[in-house]
């Protein structure tokens, strides 16, 4: 559906740089929102203490901080979850809007792919 809308909007607006950038943000923003939290170091004190109690002779200090899932009790994690839920709710609404605009344009021209032609 997104590809069909993109093709229709490109024909209507022309293949301008501004249009491509705005349309590309639809893909770039959710990817950044979900990837960036995984780059910060996390604190696994509980796992470290549990492992240290099982293996007291081993030095685990190099493994204390590494990238991974951040603590979900932080403001940034709550904001990321909110954005993720919002984009999950917004995507079908935008898809429906894109579909409606695309089919309305097709119906105006009454070509072989329009809904009115198919229903006849």
Secondary structure, 3 states (H helix, E strand, C coil): CHHHHHHHHHHHHCCCHHHHHHHHHHHHHHHHHHHHHHHCEEECHHHHHHHHHHCCCCCCHHHCEEECCCCCCCHHHHHHHHHHHHHHHHHHHHHHHHHHHHHHHHHHHCCCCCHHHHHC
